[in-house]
Amino acid sequence: MRYLSALGFILILFSCNSDLKEGRLKDETLVDTLGITAYVSFNSECPNCLRSKSALIDAATAYPNVKWKALLIDDLDSNTLPDAIFQKYQAADAKNIAKKLLFTVTPEVLLMSHGRKVYQGAITDQNKVLGQGKLLPQLNYLMDACTALEFNPDTTLQSTKAMGCFIEFNL
């Protein structure tokens, strides 16, 4: 009986991870399947988030047709991103959604089109390691992904590695 429970748990984990790897998530209440949605993990205490904030707001302003959903990992983050652009989820809900989307750090972005993953990873190439990075980015991955999606709705871009503060899910 114990082995069947463990096997069931492993199968559930595999199915959850394979949904995202295949570019689709099955939890329809979590993922908006209509239109384009960008999920962004953010923590105002993370130096990499602060470094990426202007590029994030620039992308959100340039693409108002995208539904921008900010996962605010810290309860003190409610005023860090503009309310007019971002639908905000506070710490408990934000961590739950971030975990389901397989986010591990802040900042990290997941861009989806009609429930299909288009891009996941860093906002720009500005952050190198925690607390270290360039003054200005050379590549804006999020803006490039939004632009590519505008020209080709079926596009899928290679993910990048997001660098930042680890999300502490158990707190």
N, C-alpha and C positions, 0 to 999 in steps of 0.2 A: 504494500500500500504506500509506504514511504517513497519507493522508487517511482511509482506512478505519479505522485504529487510532484516530485522533483522534475520528472519528465514533462509534465504539464506546464510547470513554471518555465522551463527552458523553451518549450514551444511557444509560449506566450511572448517571452522576451524576443525570440527569433522573429516572430511575426511582426512585432512592433518595430523592430529595427529594420526589417526588410521592407516595410511599407515606405519608410523614408528613403532608403537606398534606391528603391525603384522609382522614387520621385512622387509617390502618393502617400497620403496619410488616410487611414480609414475613419478616424474620429471626426465625423462631419461637424460636430458642435465645436470642435477646436479649430478646424481649418475652414476658412471661408472658400467655398468652391465656386463662387461667382466673382468674376473679375480678378484683379491683381491685388495681392496683399503682401505687405512687408512686415515681418515680425522682427523686432530689435530688442536685444537684452541690453539694459543700461543701468549703471550704478554711478551716481555723481561722486562717489568717493574713489572711483577707479581713475587713475591718471590717464589711462588709455582711452577711456570713455570721454573724458574732458578734451583730449587731443582730437578725437574723432567727431565731436559734437557738431562743429560747423559744417563738416562734409555731410553728415547725416541730415541736418536741417536744410542744407542746399539741395540735396536729392529730394527730400520730401516736398520742398517748395517748388522745385522744377517739375515734379510729377504729381500734381494734385489728384489725378485719377486713380492713383494707388491708395489703398486703404493702409494707413500707417498705424501699426499696433506696437506700442512701447511696453515692454516687460520691465517694469521698474523694480529692480531686485531689492532696493532699500526703501523703506517707508518714507524716508526723507526726500525722495526724488520727485515728488509730485510737481514741483515747479521748475524742473530742469529742462523740460522740453515743452514747446508751445502747445497749449490745449487746442488751439484752432486746427492743428495739423494732426496730432497724435491722439488715438484712443489709448488710454492708459490703464494698465493693470498693476495694482499695488502688490507688495511683496509676496503674500501667501499665494494669490492667484498667479502672479508673474512667475514664481518659482515652479508652480505646478505645470504651467504651460511650457516654460523653458525646458523642464525635464522631459516632457512629452515630445518636444521638438529636437531633443538631443543636444541642446545648447550646453556648453561647459564653462564658458567665460563671458565676461562683459568687456567690450561690446562685441556682439555677434549678430549677424542679420541672416534671415531666411526670406527669400523672395519667392512667392508662389503665384502661379497663374492658373486660375480655375482648378485649384486643388493639387496642382502639379508643381514639384520643386523645380525652380529655374536656377537659383543660385543660393549657396550658403557659405558663410565665412566672414572675412574681414570687411569693414566698410571701405578702407583705403589701405595703402601700403605704408602708412605713416608709423604704425606701431611695430616695434621690433621685438622687444621683450618687455615684461612688466615694468612700467615706469620709464622706459627708454624708447625713443623714436625720433623721427625727423620733425623739423619745425613745420614743414609743409609737405603734403603728399605729392608723389609723382603720378601715382595711379589711383583712380577712384573706382574701385570695383563695383560698388553699389550703383553709382551713376552709370557706369558702362553697362551693367546688367539691365537697368531700367531702359536705357536707350536701345539696347539690343532687343529687348522684349517689345518695345514700341514698333520696331521695324519688322520683327518676325515673332508672332505670338506663340509659335511652337519651339522657340529657342530654349536650349538648356546650356548653361555655362559650367565650366569646371569650378568646383568649390576651392576656396582658399582656406588657409589656417588662420583662425581668429586668435589674436594675441591680447591677453588682458587678465583681469582678476577672475579667479575661479569662483563660480557660483556655489555657495555653501547651502545645499538643499536641505540639510538636516537642522538648520537654525530657524 
